[in-house]
Amino acid sequence: MIDGSHFPYEENIRLTKQVVEYAHQYDVTVEGELGVLAGIEDEVLILGVLERIEIWNPKIYETYMNNQPATYETVAEVVLKPTP
């Protein structure tokens, strides 16, 4: 694992490439940390439905969900309510 995410992006790519080239001489795989994904460093919340995947910072997701006006159940009840 090479974590150069604290470097500017271009320098991080250069450093990661050097490490990969060296490691592959010895059949060693390398995982590179190329940057910060959506402000997420440690914990990740992954949500998926069919062909869509979302990656969230759990704290931001909780804030987002707490600010939503209705739950999915409430919306489903309104949308699927039989018409008289």
Protein Blocks (a to p, Z undefined) as FASTA:
>chain_A
ZZfklpcfklmmmmmmmmmmmmmmnopacdddfbdeehiakbccdddehjbccdddfklm
mmmmmmpfbdfklmmmmmmpccZZ
